[in-house]
Amino acid sequence: MPATDPAQLASALRPTITRLYITLRRHAPVVELTAAQTSAINTLADHGPMRMGELAEREAIRMPTATSVIDGLTKHDLVERRPDPADRRAVLVGLTEHGRDVVERIRLSRDVALTDALADLSPEHLEALEAAAPALAALRDALDRQPARPAQPATTTADH
């Protein structure tokens, strides 16, 4: 069996992964939060409190944008700023108890949407997705480890 070409596999997976994400957000929306805010609270839920610079880097956004995102989340009592115990001059941002509850609610809502969709699939497709789950998690982790690339200018063609 020939080795899989990563470029061809990327081109095959990207449209489906992109549409899955967009469709999942559509089926389980978080009305009060922007996509950037939802991403930031999920990053904080997954990685714990961090400095604003680390959050900006993980989210691939500039510091002023990260500050604006955190300001909005603070107004909703989803995150809090507190002194960094390792350097009292620095500040950590982390989820509040309410923020953890909101993240859990978002995740449960999306689990329900996925469960409903999975229930419509054939046993063969369910088995294939179950077998692919570890590889998809490894792909996610590999993407998380890569440095963010600069934003590309928008084009007139859709990303699909």
Biotite code that builds the C-alpha atoms (Angstrom):
import biotite.structure as struc

atoms = struc.array([
    struc.Atom([0.000, 0.000, 0.000], chain_id="A", res_id=1, res_name="MET", atom_name="CA", element="C"),
    struc.Atom([1.550, 3.376, -0.980], chain_id="A", res_id=2, res_name="PRO", atom_name="CA", element="C"),
    struc.Atom([2.246, 5.971, 1.688], chain_id="A", res_id=3, res_name="ALA", atom_name="CA", element="C"),
    struc.Atom([-0.416, 8.645, 1.993], chain_id="A", res_id=4, res_name="THR", atom_name="CA", element="C"),
    struc.Atom([0.579, 12.011, 0.533], chain_id="A", res_id=5, res_name="ASP", atom_name="CA", element="C"),
    struc.Atom([0.083, 14.580, 3.342], chain_id="A", res_id=6, res_name="PRO", atom_name="CA", element="C"),
    struc.Atom([-0.735, 17.383, 0.875], chain_id="A", res_id=7, res_name="ALA", atom_name="CA", element="C"),
    struc.Atom([-3.460, 15.356, -0.830], chain_id="A", res_id=8, res_name="GLN", atom_name="CA", element="C"),
    struc.Atom([-4.878, 14.208, 2.502], chain_id="A", res_id=9, res_name="LEU", atom_name="CA", element="C"),
    struc.Atom([-4.877, 17.805, 3.782], chain_id="A", res_id=10, res_name="ALA", atom_name="CA", element="C"),
    struc.Atom([-6.779, 18.940, 0.691], chain_id="A", res_id=11, res_name="SER", atom_name="CA", element="C"),
    struc.Atom([-9.290, 16.126, 1.187], chain_id="A", res_id=12, res_name="ALA", atom_name="CA", element="C"),
    struc.Atom([-9.790, 16.709, 4.931], chain_id="A", res_id=13, res_name="LEU", atom_name="CA", element="C"),
    struc.Atom([-9.787, 20.511, 5.165], chain_id="A", res_id=14, res_name="ARG", atom_name="CA", element="C"),
    struc.Atom([-13.171, 21.215, 3.556], chain_id="A", res_id=15, res_name="PRO", atom_name="CA", element="C"),
    struc.Atom([-14.895, 18.572, 5.649], chain_id="A", res_id=16, res_name="THR", atom_name="CA", element="C"),
    struc.Atom([-13.259, 19.622, 8.907], chain_id="A", res_id=17, res_name="ILE", atom_name="CA", element="C"),
    struc.Atom([-14.080, 23.269, 8.199], chain_id="A", res_id=18, res_name="THR", atom_name="CA", element="C"),
    struc.Atom([-17.711, 22.524, 7.393], chain_id="A", res_id=19, res_name="ARG", atom_name="CA", element="C"),
    struc.Atom([-18.054, 20.228, 10.414], chain_id="A", res_id=20, res_name="LEU", atom_name="CA", element="C"),
    struc.Atom([-16.915, 23.045, 12.687], chain_id="A", res_id=21, res_name="TYR", atom_name="CA", element="C"),
    struc.Atom([-19.198, 25.631, 11.076], chain_id="A", res_id=22, res_name="ILE", atom_name="CA", element="C"),
    struc.Atom([-22.175, 23.283, 11.096], chain_id="A", res_id=23, res_name="THR", atom_name="CA", element="C"),
    struc.Atom([-21.596, 22.284, 14.715], chain_id="A", res_id=24, res_name="LEU", atom_name="CA", element="C"),
    struc.Atom([-21.480, 25.960, 15.744], chain_id="A", res_id=25, res_name="ARG", atom_name="CA", element="C"),
    struc.Atom([-24.713, 26.527, 13.822], chain_id="A", res_id=26, res_name="ARG", atom_name="CA", element="C"),
    struc.Atom([-26.493, 23.600, 15.517], chain_id="A", res_id=27, res_name="HIS", atom_name="CA", element="C"),
    struc.Atom([-25.321, 24.549, 19.006], chain_id="A", res_id=28, res_name="ALA", atom_name="CA", element="C"),
    struc.Atom([-24.792, 28.324, 18.960], chain_id="A", res_id=29, res_name="PRO", atom_name="CA", element="C"),
    struc.Atom([-23.609, 30.405, 21.861], chain_id="A", res_id=30, res_name="VAL", atom_name="CA", element="C"),
    struc.Atom([-25.610, 33.546, 21.221], chain_id="A", res_id=31, res_name="VAL", atom_name="CA", element="C"),
    struc.Atom([-24.016, 35.760, 23.852], chain_id="A", res_id=32, res_name="GLU", atom_name="CA", element="C"),
    struc.Atom([-20.412, 35.034, 22.775], chain_id="A", res_id=33, res_name="LEU", atom_name="CA", element="C"),
    struc.Atom([-18.433, 35.717, 19.632], chain_id="A", res_id=34, res_name="THR", atom_name="CA", element="C"),
    struc.Atom([-16.425, 32.948, 17.971], chain_id="A", res_id=35, res_name="ALA", atom_name="CA", element="C"),
    struc.Atom([-13.231, 34.552, 19.340], chain_id="A", res_id=36, res_name="ALA", atom_name="CA", element="C"),
    struc.Atom([-14.642, 34.603, 22.877], chain_id="A", res_id=37, res_name="GLN", atom_name="CA", element="C"),
    struc.Atom([-15.817, 30.999, 22.610], chain_id="A", res_id=38, res_name="THR", atom_name="CA", element="C"),
    struc.Atom([-12.393, 29.946, 21.383], chain_id="A", res_id=39, res_name="SER", atom_name="CA", element="C"),
    struc.Atom([-10.645, 31.815, 24.205], chain_id="A", res_id=40, res_name="ALA", atom_name="CA", element="C"),
    struc.Atom([-12.745, 30.273, 26.980], chain_id="A", res_id=41, res_name="ILE", atom_name="CA", element="C"),
    struc.Atom([-12.221, 26.832, 25.490], chain_id="A", res_id=42, res_name="ASN", atom_name="CA", element="C"),
    struc.Atom([-8.464, 27.440, 25.404], chain_id="A", res_id=43, res_name="THR", atom_name="CA", element="C"),
    struc.Atom([-8.548, 28.503, 29.057], chain_id="A", res_id=44, res_name="LEU", atom_name="CA", element="C"),
    struc.Atom([-10.680, 25.471, 29.945], chain_id="A", res_id=45, res_name="ALA", atom_name="CA", element="C"),
    struc.Atom([-8.262, 23.118, 28.184], chain_id="A", res_id=46, res_name="ASP", atom_name="CA", element="C"),
    struc.Atom([-4.971, 24.704, 29.298], chain_id="A", res_id=47, res_name="HIS", atom_name="CA", element="C"),
    struc.Atom([-5.771, 26.530, 32.536], chain_id="A", res_id=48, res_name="GLY", atom_name="CA", element="C"),
    struc.Atom([-4.928, 30.090, 33.537], chain_id="A", res_id=49, res_name="PRO", atom_name="CA", element="C"),
    struc.Atom([-2.253, 31.796, 31.446], chain_id="A", res_id=50, res_name="MET", atom_name="CA", element="C"),
    struc.Atom([-0.711, 35.142, 30.733], chain_id="A", res_id=51, res_name="ARG", atom_name="CA", element="C"),
    struc.Atom([-2.365, 37.310, 28.132], chain_id="A", res_id=52, res_name="MET", atom_name="CA", element="C"),
    struc.Atom([0.608, 36.922, 25.768], chain_id="A", res_id=53, res_name="GLY", atom_name="CA", element="C"),
    struc.Atom([0.332, 33.136, 25.872], chain_id="A", res_id=54, res_name="GLU", atom_name="CA", element="C"),
    struc.Atom([-3.401, 33.335, 25.189], chain_id="A", res_id=55, res_name="LEU", atom_name="CA", element="C"),
    struc.Atom([-2.775, 35.673, 22.245], chain_id="A", res_id=56, res_name="ALA", atom_name="CA", element="C"),
    struc.Atom([-0.176, 33.278, 20.883], chain_id="A", res_id=57, res_name="GLU", atom_name="CA", element="C"),
    struc.Atom([-2.377, 30.198, 21.302], chain_id="A", res_id=58, res_name="ARG", atom_name="CA", element="C"),
    struc.Atom([-5.306, 31.995, 19.663], chain_id="A", res_id=59, res_name="GLU", atom_name="CA", element="C"),
    struc.Atom([-3.091, 33.467, 16.910], chain_id="A", res_id=60, res_name="ALA", atom_name="CA", element="C"),
    struc.Atom([-4.301, 36.990, 17.638], chain_id="A", res_id=61, res_name="ILE", atom_name="CA", element="C"),
    struc.Atom([-2.544, 40.231, 18.516], chain_id="A", res_id=62, res_name="ARG", atom_name="CA", element="C"),
    struc.Atom([-2.301, 41.436, 22.112], chain_id="A", res_id=63, res_name="MET", atom_name="CA", element="C"),
    struc.Atom([-4.844, 44.275, 21.671], chain_id="A", res_id=64, res_name="PRO", atom_name="CA", element="C"),
    struc.Atom([-7.338, 41.748, 20.295], chain_id="A", res_id=65, res_name="THR", atom_name="CA", element="C"),
    struc.Atom([-6.669, 39.346, 23.177], chain_id="A", res_id=66, res_name="ALA", atom_name="CA", element="C"),
    struc.Atom([-7.198, 42.183, 25.640], chain_id="A", res_id=67, res_name="THR", atom_name="CA", element="C"),
    struc.Atom([-10.492, 43.091, 23.978], chain_id="A", res_id=68, res_name="SER", atom_name="CA", element="C"),
    struc.Atom([-11.645, 39.450, 24.014], chain_id="A", res_id=69, res_name="VAL", atom_name="CA", element="C"),
    struc.Atom([-10.772, 39.090, 27.705], chain_id="A", res_id=70, res_name="ILE", atom_name="CA", element="C"),
    struc.Atom([-12.428, 42.429, 28.552], chain_id="A", res_id=71, res_name="ASP", atom_name="CA", element="C"),
    struc.Atom([-15.666, 41.159, 26.980], chain_id="A", res_id=72, res_name="GLY", atom_name="CA", element="C"),
    struc.Atom([-15.443, 37.845, 28.809], chain_id="A", res_id=73, res_name="LEU", atom_name="CA", element="C"),
    struc.Atom([-14.737, 39.644, 32.093], chain_id="A", res_id=74, res_name="THR", atom_name="CA", element="C"),
    struc.Atom([-17.920, 41.709, 31.651], chain_id="A", res_id=75, res_name="LYS", atom_name="CA", element="C"),
    struc.Atom([-19.860, 38.424, 31.389], chain_id="A", res_id=76, res_name="HIS", atom_name="CA", element="C"),
    struc.Atom([-18.098, 37.107, 34.546], chain_id="A", res_id=77, res_name="ASP", atom_name="CA", element="C"),
    struc.Atom([-16.596, 34.251, 32.517], chain_id="A", res_id=78, res_name="LEU", atom_name="CA", element="C"),
    struc.Atom([-12.929, 35.039, 33.155], chain_id="A", res_id=79, res_name="VAL", atom_name="CA", element="C"),
    struc.Atom([-10.962, 36.867, 35.792], chain_id="A", res_id=80, res_name="GLU", atom_name="CA", element="C"),
    struc.Atom([-7.560, 38.469, 35.963], chain_id="A", res_id=81, res_name="ARG", atom_name="CA", element="C"),
    struc.Atom([-5.331, 37.683, 38.937], chain_id="A", res_id=82, res_name="ARG", atom_name="CA", element="C"),
    struc.Atom([-1.682, 38.201, 39.814], chain_id="A", res_id=83, res_name="PRO", atom_name="CA", element="C"),
    struc.Atom([0.739, 35.561, 38.540], chain_id="A", res_id=84, res_name="ASP", atom_name="CA", element="C"),
    struc.Atom([2.187, 33.854, 41.643], chain_id="A", res_id=85, res_name="PRO", atom_name="CA", element="C"),
    struc.Atom([5.489, 33.394, 39.773], chain_id="A", res_id=86, res_name="ALA", atom_name="CA", element="C"),
    struc.Atom([5.753, 37.126, 38.963], chain_id="A", res_id=87, res_name="ASP", atom_name="CA", element="C"),
    struc.Atom([3.479, 39.499, 40.888], chain_id="A", res_id=88, res_name="ARG", atom_name="CA", element="C"),
    struc.Atom([3.940, 42.141, 38.146], chain_id="A", res_id=89, res_name="ARG", atom_name="CA", element="C"),
    struc.Atom([2.299, 39.821, 35.603], chain_id="A", res_id=90, res_name="ALA", atom_name="CA", element="C"),
    struc.Atom([-1.369, 38.892, 35.326], chain_id="A", res_id=91, res_name="VAL", atom_name="CA", element="C"),
    struc.Atom([-2.961, 35.520, 34.629], chain_id="A", res_id=92, res_name="LEU", atom_name="CA", element="C"),
    struc.Atom([-6.360, 35.171, 33.023], chain_id="A", res_id=93, res_name="VAL", atom_name="CA", element="C"),
    struc.Atom([-8.475, 32.178, 33.925], chain_id="A", res_id=94, res_name="GLY", atom_name="CA", element="C"),
    struc.Atom([-12.052, 30.974, 33.977], chain_id="A", res_id=95, res_name="LEU", atom_name="CA", element="C"),
    struc.Atom([-14.397, 31.856, 36.790], chain_id="A", res_id=96, res_name="THR", atom_name="CA", element="C"),
    struc.Atom([-16.747, 29.211, 38.183], chain_id="A", res_id=97, res_name="GLU", atom_name="CA", element="C"),
    struc.Atom([-19.456, 30.676, 35.949], chain_id="A", res_id=98, res_name="HIS", atom_name="CA", element="C"),
    struc.Atom([-17.053, 30.448, 32.990], chain_id="A", res_id=99, res_name="GLY", atom_name="CA", element="C"),
    struc.Atom([-16.429, 26.758, 33.672], chain_id="A", res_id=100, res_name="ARG", atom_name="CA", element="C"),
    struc.Atom([-20.198, 26.194, 33.817], chain_id="A", res_id=101, res_name="ASP", atom_name="CA", element="C"),
    struc.Atom([-20.689, 27.973, 30.467], chain_id="A", res_id=102, res_name="VAL", atom_name="CA", element="C"),
    struc.Atom([-17.920, 25.929, 28.814], chain_id="A", res_id=103, res_name="VAL", atom_name="CA", element="C"),
    struc.Atom([-19.516, 22.741, 30.116], chain_id="A", res_id=104, res_name="GLU", atom_name="CA", element="C"),
    struc.Atom([-22.934, 23.851, 28.803], chain_id="A", res_id=105, res_name="ARG", atom_name="CA", element="C"),
    struc.Atom([-21.468, 24.630, 25.365], chain_id="A", res_id=106, res_name="ILE", atom_name="CA", element="C"),
    struc.Atom([-19.677, 21.285, 25.210], chain_id="A", res_id=107, res_name="ARG", atom_name="CA", element="C"),
    struc.Atom([-22.755, 19.329, 26.308], chain_id="A", res_id=108, res_name="LEU", atom_name="CA", element="C"),
    struc.Atom([-24.923, 21.119, 23.740], chain_id="A", res_id=109, res_name="SER", atom_name="CA", element="C"),
    struc.Atom([-22.454, 20.288, 20.984], chain_id="A", res_id=110, res_name="ARG", atom_name="CA", element="C"),
    struc.Atom([-22.190, 16.688, 22.196], chain_id="A", res_id=111, res_name="ASP", atom_name="CA", element="C"),
    struc.Atom([-25.971, 16.398, 21.848], chain_id="A", res_id=112, res_name="VAL", atom_name="CA", element="C"),
    struc.Atom([-25.838, 17.796, 18.285], chain_id="A", res_id=113, res_name="ALA", atom_name="CA", element="C"),
    struc.Atom([-23.062, 15.343, 17.378], chain_id="A", res_id=114, res_name="LEU", atom_name="CA", element="C"),
    struc.Atom([-24.858, 12.436, 19.049], chain_id="A", res_id=115, res_name="THR", atom_name="CA", element="C"),
    struc.Atom([-28.008, 13.164, 17.042], chain_id="A", res_id=116, res_name="ASP", atom_name="CA", element="C"),
    struc.Atom([-26.017, 13.295, 13.788], chain_id="A", res_id=117, res_name="ALA", atom_name="CA", element="C"),
    struc.Atom([-24.058, 10.137, 14.600], chain_id="A", res_id=118, res_name="LEU", atom_name="CA", element="C"),
    struc.Atom([-27.312, 8.288, 15.268], chain_id="A", res_id=119, res_name="ALA", atom_name="CA", element="C"),
    struc.Atom([-28.194, 8.763, 11.581], chain_id="A", res_id=120, res_name="ASP", atom_name="CA", element="C"),
    struc.Atom([-25.004, 7.104, 10.315], chain_id="A", res_id=121, res_name="LEU", atom_name="CA", element="C"),
    struc.Atom([-24.520, 3.497, 9.270], chain_id="A", res_id=122, res_name="SER", atom_name="CA", element="C"),
    struc.Atom([-22.694, 1.079, 11.585], chain_id="A", res_id=123, res_name="PRO", atom_name="CA", element="C"),
    struc.Atom([-19.807, 1.054, 9.092], chain_id="A", res_id=124, res_name="GLU", atom_name="CA", element="C"),
    struc.Atom([-19.442, 4.832, 9.231], chain_id="A", res_id=125, res_name="HIS", atom_name="CA", element="C"),
    struc.Atom([-19.661, 4.788, 13.033], chain_id="A", res_id=126, res_name="LEU", atom_name="CA", element="C"),
    struc.Atom([-16.881, 2.201, 13.187], chain_id="A", res_id=127, res_name="GLU", atom_name="CA", element="C"),
    struc.Atom([-14.736, 4.217, 10.769], chain_id="A", res_id=128, res_name="ALA", atom_name="CA", element="C"),
    struc.Atom([-15.205, 7.387, 12.845], chain_id="A", res_id=129, res_name="LEU", atom_name="CA", element="C"),
    struc.Atom([-14.413, 5.510, 16.051], chain_id="A", res_id=130, res_name="GLU", atom_name="CA", element="C"),
    struc.Atom([-11.218, 4.167, 14.493], chain_id="A", res_id=131, res_name="ALA", atom_name="CA", element="C"),
    struc.Atom([-10.299, 7.665, 13.207], chain_id="A", res_id=132, res_name="ALA", atom_name="CA", element="C"),
    struc.Atom([-10.879, 9.460, 16.532], chain_id="A", res_id=133, res_name="ALA", atom_name="CA", element="C"),
    struc.Atom([-7.319, 8.927, 17.898], chain_id="A", res_id=134, res_name="PRO", atom_name="CA", element="C"),
    struc.Atom([-5.774, 10.041, 14.594], chain_id="A", res_id=135, res_name="ALA", atom_name="CA", element="C"),
    struc.Atom([-7.968, 13.157, 14.516], chain_id="A", res_id=136, res_name="LEU", atom_name="CA", element="C"),
    struc.Atom([-6.959, 13.981, 18.106], chain_id="A", res_id=137, res_name="ALA", atom_name="CA", element="C"),
    struc.Atom([-3.296, 13.587, 17.133], chain_id="A", res_id=138, res_name="ALA", atom_name="CA", element="C"),
    struc.Atom([-3.886, 15.880, 14.143], chain_id="A", res_id=139, res_name="LEU", atom_name="CA", element="C"),
    struc.Atom([-5.473, 18.489, 16.425], chain_id="A", res_id=140, res_name="ARG", atom_name="CA", element="C"),
    struc.Atom([-2.494, 18.280, 18.793], chain_id="A", res_id=141, res_name="ASP", atom_name="CA", element="C"),
    struc.Atom([-0.029, 18.590, 15.892], chain_id="A", res_id=142, res_name="ALA", atom_name="CA", element="C"),
    struc.Atom([-1.844, 21.704, 14.669], chain_id="A", res_id=143, res_name="LEU", atom_name="CA", element="C"),
    struc.Atom([-1.794, 23.156, 18.203], chain_id="A", res_id=144, res_name="ASP", atom_name="CA", element="C"),
    struc.Atom([1.988, 22.715, 18.346], chain_id="A", res_id=145, res_name="ARG", atom_name="CA", element="C"),
    struc.Atom([2.607, 24.532, 15.067], chain_id="A", res_id=146, res_name="GLN", atom_name="CA", element="C"),
    struc.Atom([3.282, 28.264, 15.172], chain_id="A", res_id=147, res_name="PRO", atom_name="CA", element="C"),
    struc.Atom([0.456, 30.335, 13.759], chain_id="A", res_id=148, res_name="ALA", atom_name="CA", element="C"),
    struc.Atom([0.968, 31.647, 10.249], chain_id="A", res_id=149, res_name="ARG", atom_name="CA", element="C"),
    struc.Atom([0.187, 35.242, 9.281], chain_id="A", res_id=150, res_name="PRO", atom_name="CA", element="C"),
    struc.Atom([-3.336, 35.832, 8.031], chain_id="A", res_id=151, res_name="ALA", atom_name="CA", element="C"),
    struc.Atom([-3.793, 35.583, 4.284], chain_id="A", res_id=152, res_name="GLN", atom_name="CA", element="C"),
    struc.Atom([-5.748, 38.176, 2.325], chain_id="A", res_id=153, res_name="PRO", atom_name="CA", element="C"),
    struc.Atom([-9.331, 37.206, 1.589], chain_id="A", res_id=154, res_name="ALA", atom_name="CA", element="C"),
    struc.Atom([-10.140, 36.004, -1.898], chain_id="A", res_id=155, res_name="THR", atom_name="CA", element="C"),
    struc.Atom([-13.323, 35.878, -3.876], chain_id="A", res_id=156, res_name="THR", atom_name="CA", element="C"),
    struc.Atom([-13.613, 32.094, -3.718], chain_id="A", res_id=157, res_name="THR", atom_name="CA", element="C"),
    struc.Atom([-15.185, 30.297, -0.766], chain_id="A", res_id=158, res_name="ALA", atom_name="CA", element="C"),
    struc.Atom([-13.059, 28.137, 1.530], chain_id="A", res_id=159, res_name="ASP", atom_name="CA", element="C"),
    struc.Atom([-14.605, 24.737, 0.918], chain_id="A", res_id=160, res_name="HIS", atom_name="CA", element="C"),
])
